[in-house]
């Protein structure tokens, strides 16, 4: 869900999916988002942006003309 400059996640993948990838473009910036299943769908366990653990459970979008890796592990 896009909320201004924030992208919020409530993933509900099929039970037989172990992971999936989304390539999301925000203006001139690309986010490669990997979501890994681990239990209850929709509940985020770990959230990392470019390898750095994030405290917030959303992605603050920035237009820095770069490519970013996002990793979301479901709880």
Buried (B, 14 or more C-beta within 10 A) or exposed (E): EEEEEEBEBEBEBEEEEEBEEBEBEBEEBEBEBBBBBBEEBEEBEEBBBEEEEBEEEBBEBEEEEEEBEBBBBBE
